[in-house]
Amino acid sequence: MKNYGMFTAAGNELVANLVMTAKTFNLSDTTVMALMDGFAKDKNFSEITDTEVRESIGMELGWYK
């Protein structure tokens, strides 16, 4: 499994599922960021909005050309 910069394997799995869902349903960057903000409210996944994680997700989803 890819390391997205989350602190746990469960966190990286959550992000991998988020990326897969975003690709499958062609979610906008705004939608993905809103989902990330929601996940960040759980103390187990609070780092999902950290720069490293956000940029890893963005790279996977082609936000940066």
Helices and strands as residue ranges (DSSP letters): H 9-24, H 29-40, G 43-49, H 51-61
